[in-house]
Structures are given as structure tokens and as C-alpha cells.
């Protein structure tokens, strides 16, 4: 039996609400949303804090001190010791490098004593050096003219006080404040002032009481301190003691030698008791190095052993702890050979440095 075709069924969407009813329904929905937002705004923080407090009370057992709802990224970063419940260490002030440290590190400067006179001069120089990265600064306290540039209380220095005077303690303190090690420059036996003032400390002429001079008097000849004189050795030792008391941590020694060779065959040193020239200098250095960390500077020809008359032999017999080798001009093949020989002779030194002009580079001894 054939089925009847009823055609497609049409579905109509129509609202059973009038226009007024539809508007009222929309307005009611908006009011409900506003009310719900207001309740959430007022009650939300309390609910969150309560939930957070309850969670940490269960998990951490820290109900007395629950964390706040602030994000953790806003807190100050803590060190590992703080995160483990240990108190953080206080920041330590910067200190000047100690003499027992590695002296191959850091740069050196050689300061003009005249730049340290006047109020505030030492602080200004110290700041400039610190800005240049200087670690060690050599300040001359006694030079090869015999002049003493600070108010020494030593009787032997009474006639040697220069008109240029610095406050040694203030200079040392200013350098240390900037993290710089103050080094006192002291010339040893090349000293015409002290030798002339006290002949008992001086090299004599052919066993007489006359002073031996390194040149004719009318040509500017100068007297020298006698390395065999215990009074002369003690005088330099007294300078070192005063430098240390003022705060200088190291000593830069020059003039640790016998007088220059010109006319030295006429020089006499009194009763030497059979002590050789090299042993005489070694004894003086041992006394001074016992007092402080010392650098001993020699020109390249002396340090290499090419010239032995000034030290009575090669420098390896002097017991030098820290050797400074002075190289004049640029290194050539010849001077490099001498420098290698000087370093070999200084094998027993703690440190060896090479000074070219105002540049001083240090390396550990072999």
C-alpha cells in the first residue's frame, strides 16, 4: 500500500514573551550579575586568605604565621644561608692587601714625594691611584741624597731632614683607605748627609779620619755610609722601624752596596773582622728583612752578575727575599740574556720583579 507524502515539517522559532516581558527579563539578569560581582568583591579576599591559611596550617603546621597573599616575587632575594634559617652575614669593609698575599697580582706606582705635601694631598693622590687600579705605591722616605722626608726622631737623621716634609702616617692611612699597600722607599748606604754628620758611620780615606768621596770634591764628590759600620746598619734599621710604625707595610731598598768603583781602592772600612764584602751586605739585609717585608733593587748588570764589585760577588750570596731588577730602556736580545741570568741567580728569592721606568711587573721566584 502506497505511503502518503506528508511533505517537509516546518519548525518555527517564536517567542512566547511580549516585548515588555523580554525587557524585564534582561534587566533582572543584569542586576543578578551586578549583585554576584559585588558579593565576590567583598568576600573574595577573606575567602582566599582563609583558604590559604587553612592549607598552610595543614601542610606546614605554621598556623600561627600564615603567609600573606602577596606574590613571592615581591620579596627580597635571600642567600642560601638565609633560606636555611641562618642569619645573613654582614657586608665586610674593603681592606688593604696584606703583605703575606700573592704579590704577583696588582700593579705598582712610584709616587713623587712632592705630590703628597699640603692638606688633602695624600687623599687626592690615593684616590687617583685607586682609580688607576694601583695596588702597591712606593713613597720615598729617604733617598740617595740622604734626605729624609718625614719627621724622623732618630738622632742620626737630625741633619738629614728635608725641607719637603710629609706626614707619613697620614699618607699610609690614606693609601690603605683606598685599598693600596703603602711601601716605604729607603736608600741605604748612598747617603752623603748622614755620612758627613757622623764620620763613625762613613767610609774613610786610606785609613785616615778623612771622608772618602766618590769623586773629587770640586767635582761634586759625595761621602758614603760604611756597610761594615753597625751604627750605619742600625740607622737604616731605625728608618725601617719608623716606617712600619707609621703604617707602611713594605720597604723598597736601594743603595744596598759598597761605594761606586771610581777611586775605591783608596776606601777603607775599618776593622772588617775578616767578613767579606758580600757577607757584610748579607748581614745587613738579614737584619732589615727580619724587621719587614723588603724589596731590594739592583740594576740589571749587578743582578745578572756582570758587575760584581758593588756587591762583593753575585747576588745569590746576599740572601735577598724579594728582588727588583732595574732595566734601563727597552729589552734587546743582549739585555734579555742578562735578565735571564739575573732571574737564574735569584732562584732562591720569594719574588722577582722587573722594573722598566715606572712599570714594575712581579713574578714568583723559581
C-alpha positions as CSV (number, residue, x, y, z in Angstrom):
1,X,0.0,0.0,0.0
2,X,1.5,3.3,-1.0
3,X,2.6,5.7,1.7
4,X,1.2,9.2,1.7
5,X,3.6,12.0,1.2
6,X,3.1,14.4,4.1
7,X,5.8,16.9,2.8
8,X,8.5,18.6,4.9
9,X,7.8,19.5,8.5
10,X,8.5,23.2,9.1
11,X,9.7,24.3,12.6
12,X,9.2,27.9,13.7
13,X,11.1,29.7,16.4
14,X,8.9,32.3,18.1
15,X,8.9,34.0,21.4
16,X,6.1,33.4,23.8
17,X,7.1,36.6,25.6
18,X,5.8,40.0,24.8
19,X,8.3,43.0,24.3
20,X,7.7,44.2,27.9
21,X,8.4,40.8,29.4
22,X,11.6,40.4,27.4
23,X,13.0,43.7,28.7
24,X,12.1,42.9,32.3
25,X,13.9,39.5,31.9
26,X,17.1,41.2,30.6
27,X,17.1,43.8,33.3
28,X,16.8,41.1,36.0
29,X,19.7,39.2,34.6
30,X,21.9,42.3,34.6
31,X,21.0,43.1,38.3
32,X,21.8,39.5,39.3
33,X,25.3,39.7,37.7
34,X,26.0,43.0,39.4
35,X,24.9,41.6,42.8
36,X,27.1,38.5,42.3
37,X,30.1,40.6,41.4
38,X,29.6,42.8,44.5
39,X,29.5,39.8,46.8
40,X,32.7,38.3,45.2
41,X,34.5,41.7,45.5
42,X,33.7,42.0,49.2
43,X,34.0,38.4,50.3
44,X,36.8,37.2,47.9
45,X,40.0,38.3,49.9
46,X,38.7,36.9,53.1
47,X,37.9,33.6,51.4
48,X,41.3,33.4,49.8
49,X,43.1,34.2,53.0
50,X,41.1,31.7,54.9
51,X,41.8,29.0,52.3
52,X,45.5,29.9,52.2
53,X,45.8,29.9,56.0
54,X,44.0,26.5,56.2
55,X,46.2,25.0,53.5
56,X,49.5,26.1,55.2
57,X,48.2,25.1,58.6
58,X,47.7,21.5,57.3
59,X,50.8,21.3,55.1
60,X,53.4,23.2,57.1
61,X,51.9,23.3,60.6
62,X,52.5,27.1,60.6
63,X,49.0,28.2,61.6
64,X,50.5,31.0,63.8
65,X,52.3,32.7,60.9
66,X,50.5,32.1,57.6
67,X,52.0,33.8,54.6
68,X,50.2,36.8,53.1
69,X,48.6,36.7,49.7
70,X,51.4,38.9,48.2
71,X,53.3,37.2,45.3
72,X,56.7,35.8,46.3
73,X,58.5,37.6,43.6
74,X,58.0,40.9,45.5
75,X,60.1,39.7,48.4
76,X,63.9,40.5,48.8
77,X,66.1,37.7,47.4
78,X,67.7,35.6,50.2
79,X,71.1,34.0,50.3
80,X,71.4,30.2,50.8
81,X,72.2,30.7,54.5
82,X,69.0,32.7,55.0
83,X,66.8,30.2,53.2
84,X,68.2,27.6,55.6
85,X,67.2,29.7,58.6
86,X,70.7,31.1,59.3
87,X,71.2,34.8,59.7
88,X,72.8,36.6,56.7
89,X,76.4,37.8,57.2
90,X,77.0,41.5,57.4
91,X,79.0,43.1,54.5
92,X,82.7,43.4,55.3
93,X,84.6,46.6,54.7
94,X,87.3,46.6,52.0
95,X,90.8,46.1,53.5
96,X,94.2,46.9,52.0
97,X,96.0,43.8,50.6
98,X,98.2,42.2,53.2
99,X,101.9,41.7,52.7
100,X,101.6,38.0,53.0
101,X,99.4,37.8,49.9
102,X,100.3,37.0,46.4
103,X,102.4,39.9,45.2
104,X,102.4,38.8,41.6
105,X,98.9,40.4,41.4
106,X,98.2,44.1,41.3
107,X,100.1,47.0,39.7
108,X,102.7,49.3,41.3
109,X,103.2,53.0,41.3
110,X,106.2,55.1,42.3
111,X,105.0,58.3,43.9
112,X,106.7,61.7,43.8
113,X,107.0,62.8,47.4
114,X,106.3,66.4,46.5
115,X,102.8,65.4,45.4
116,X,102.0,64.4,48.9
117,X,102.6,67.7,50.7
118,X,99.7,70.0,51.5
119,X,96.3,69.5,53.1
120,X,94.3,66.7,51.5
121,X,97.1,65.9,49.0
122,X,97.6,62.3,50.2
123,X,93.9,61.6,49.9
124,X,93.7,63.0,46.4
125,X,96.8,61.0,45.2
126,X,95.4,57.9,46.9
127,X,92.1,58.3,45.1
128,X,93.8,58.9,41.7
129,X,96.0,55.8,42.2
130,X,93.0,53.7,43.2
131,X,91.2,54.8,40.1
132,X,94.1,53.6,38.0
133,X,93.9,50.2,39.7
134,X,97.2,50.6,41.6
135,X,97.7,48.0,44.4
136,X,101.2,49.0,45.7
137,X,102.5,52.5,46.0
138,X,106.2,53.3,46.7
139,X,106.7,56.5,48.7
140,X,110.4,57.8,49.1
141,X,111.1,58.4,52.8
142,X,114.9,58.6,52.4
143,X,116.6,59.0,49.0
144,X,120.1,58.8,47.5
145,X,120.9,62.4,48.6
146,X,120.4,61.3,52.2
147,X,117.3,63.5,52.6
148,X,114.7,62.2,55.0
149,X,111.1,63.3,54.0
150,X,109.3,62.8,57.3
151,X,109.8,63.9,60.9
152,X,112.2,61.2,62.0
153,X,113.1,61.1,65.7
154,X,116.4,59.3,65.0
155,X,119.4,61.3,66.2
156,X,121.3,60.2,63.1
157,X,118.6,61.8,60.9
158,X,118.7,65.2,62.6
159,X,120.8,66.8,60.0
160,X,119.1,65.0,57.1
161,X,115.6,66.2,57.4
162,X,114.5,67.7,54.1
163,X,112.6,71.0,53.8
164,X,110.0,68.9,51.9
165,X,108.1,67.0,54.7
166,X,105.2,64.7,54.6
167,X,103.0,63.2,57.3
168,X,104.0,59.6,56.8
169,X,101.2,58.2,59.0
170,X,98.6,60.2,57.2
171,X,99.9,59.1,53.8
172,X,99.9,55.4,54.8
173,X,96.4,55.7,56.2
174,X,95.1,57.5,53.0
175,X,96.6,54.7,50.8
176,X,95.2,51.9,53.0
177,X,91.7,53.6,52.9
178,X,91.8,53.2,49.1
179,X,92.9,49.6,49.3
180,X,96.6,50.4,48.4
181,X,99.6,48.8,50.1
182,X,102.0,51.7,51.2
183,X,105.6,50.9,50.5
184,X,108.4,53.0,52.0
185,X,111.3,53.8,49.7
186,X,114.6,53.8,51.6
187,X,118.1,54.3,50.1
188,X,120.6,52.6,52.3
189,X,124.4,53.3,52.1
190,X,124.4,56.0,49.4
191,X,123.9,58.8,51.9
192,X,126.3,61.8,52.0
193,X,124.3,63.7,54.6
194,X,124.4,61.2,57.4
195,X,128.0,60.2,56.5
196,X,129.2,63.8,56.7
197,X,127.3,64.4,60.0
198,X,128.6,61.3,61.7
199,X,132.0,60.1,60.5
200,X,131.9,57.0,62.6
201,X,129.3,55.7,60.1
202,X,131.2,56.8,57.0
203,X,133.7,55.2,54.6
204,X,137.2,56.7,55.3
205,X,140.0,57.7,53.0
206,X,143.0,55.4,53.3
207,X,142.6,54.6,56.9
208,X,142.6,58.3,58.0
209,X,139.8,60.3,59.6
210,X,139.0,62.0,56.3
211,X,135.9,61.1,54.4
212,X,136.3,59.1,51.3
213,X,134.4,60.7,48.3
214,X,133.2,59.0,45.2
215,X,134.7,61.9,43.1
216,X,136.9,64.9,43.6
217,X,135.3,67.4,46.0
218,X,135.4,70.2,43.4
219,X,133.6,67.8,41.0
220,X,130.8,67.1,43.4
221,X,132.2,64.0,45.2
222,X,130.0,62.6,47.9
223,X,130.6,60.6,51.0
224,X,129.0,57.1,51.6
225,X,127.8,55.2,54.7
226,X,130.0,52.3,55.6
227,X,128.3,48.9,55.2
228,X,130.7,47.5,57.9
229,X,129.5,50.1,60.4
230,X,127.0,48.7,62.9
231,X,125.8,52.3,63.5
232,X,125.1,52.8,59.8
233,X,123.2,49.5,59.6
234,X,121.2,50.4,62.7
235,X,120.4,53.8,61.3
236,X,118.7,52.2,58.2
237,X,117.0,49.7,60.6
238,X,115.7,52.7,62.6
239,X,114.2,54.2,59.4
240,X,112.5,50.9,58.7
241,X,111.1,50.7,62.2
242,X,109.7,54.2,61.9
243,X,108.2,53.5,58.5
244,X,106.4,50.4,60.0
245,X,105.2,52.4,62.9
246,X,103.7,55.0,60.5
247,X,101.8,52.2,58.7
248,X,104.0,51.3,55.8
249,X,103.7,47.6,55.1
250,X,106.7,47.0,52.9
251,X,110.1,48.6,52.3
252,X,111.7,49.3,48.9
253,X,115.5,49.3,49.5
254,X,118.1,50.8,47.1
255,X,121.8,51.5,47.5
256,X,122.4,48.2,49.3
257,X,126.0,48.1,48.0
258,X,129.5,49.2,48.6
259,X,130.5,52.6,47.1
260,X,131.0,53.2,43.4
261,X,134.1,51.8,41.9
262,X,135.8,55.0,41.0
263,X,138.7,55.6,43.4
264,X,137.5,52.8,45.6
265,X,141.0,51.4,46.0
266,X,141.5,54.4,48.4
267,X,138.5,53.5,50.5
268,X,138.8,51.8,53.9
269,X,136.1,50.4,56.2
270,X,137.8,50.0,59.5
271,X,138.1,46.6,61.2
272,X,136.2,44.1,59.0
273,X,137.0,41.1,61.2
274,X,137.6,39.0,58.1
275,X,134.0,39.4,56.9
276,X,133.8,39.5,53.1
277,X,132.0,42.3,51.3
278,X,129.2,40.0,50.2
279,X,128.7,38.7,53.7
280,X,128.7,42.2,55.1
281,X,125.8,43.1,52.8
282,X,124.1,39.8,53.5
283,X,124.3,40.5,57.3
284,X,122.7,44.0,56.9
285,X,119.9,42.6,54.7
286,X,119.2,39.8,57.2
287,X,118.7,42.4,59.9
288,X,116.4,44.6,57.8
289,X,114.4,41.7,56.3
290,X,113.8,40.5,59.9
291,X,112.0,43.7,60.6
292,X,109.8,44.0,57.5
293,X,108.9,42.6,54.0
294,X,111.7,44.2,51.9
295,X,112.3,44.6,48.2
296,X,115.9,45.1,47.2
297,X,116.5,46.8,43.9
298,X,119.7,46.4,41.7
299,X,120.4,47.5,38.2
300,X,120.4,44.7,35.6
301,X,124.2,44.5,35.2
302,X,124.5,43.9,39.0
303,X,121.6,41.5,39.3
304,X,122.9,39.4,36.3
305,X,126.4,39.1,37.8
306,X,128.0,41.1,35.0
307,X,129.1,43.7,37.7
308,X,130.1,42.1,41.0
309,X,132.3,44.8,42.5
310,X,129.4,46.7,44.1
311,X,128.1,43.7,46.0
312,X,131.3,41.7,46.5
313,X,130.0,38.9,44.3
314,X,126.9,37.6,42.7
315,X,123.6,38.5,44.4
316,X,122.7,34.9,45.1
317,X,125.0,35.1,48.1
318,X,123.1,38.0,49.7
319,X,120.0,36.2,51.0
320,X,117.6,38.5,49.2
321,X,113.9,37.6,49.7
322,X,112.4,39.8,47.1
323,X,114.5,41.1,44.2
324,X,113.7,44.1,41.9
325,X,115.7,44.2,38.7
326,X,116.0,47.6,37.2
327,X,116.2,47.5,33.4
328,X,117.0,50.7,31.6
329,X,115.3,51.2,28.2
330,X,113.7,48.6,26.1
331,X,114.7,44.9,26.2
332,X,117.1,43.8,23.5
333,X,118.5,40.4,22.8
334,X,121.5,41.2,24.9
335,X,119.5,42.6,27.8
336,X,117.1,39.7,27.7
337,X,120.1,37.3,28.0
338,X,121.2,39.3,31.1
339,X,117.7,39.3,32.5
340,X,117.5,35.5,32.2
341,X,120.8,35.3,34.0
342,X,119.6,37.6,36.8
343,X,116.4,35.5,37.2
344,X,118.5,32.4,37.4
345,X,120.7,34.0,40.1
346,X,117.6,34.9,42.0
347,X,116.3,31.3,42.2
348,X,116.2,31.4,46.0
349,X,114.1,34.6,46.1
350,X,110.4,34.5,47.1
351,X,109.6,37.1,44.3
352,X,111.4,38.6,41.4
353,X,110.2,41.8,39.7
354,X,111.4,43.7,36.7
355,X,111.2,47.5,36.7
356,X,111.3,49.4,33.5
357,X,110.8,53.1,34.2
358,X,107.7,53.3,36.4
359,X,106.4,49.9,35.3
360,X,107.1,47.1,37.7
361,X,106.0,43.5,37.0
362,X,106.3,40.8,39.6
363,X,106.6,37.0,39.3
364,X,107.1,34.3,41.8
365,X,110.6,33.0,42.4
366,X,111.7,29.7,40.9
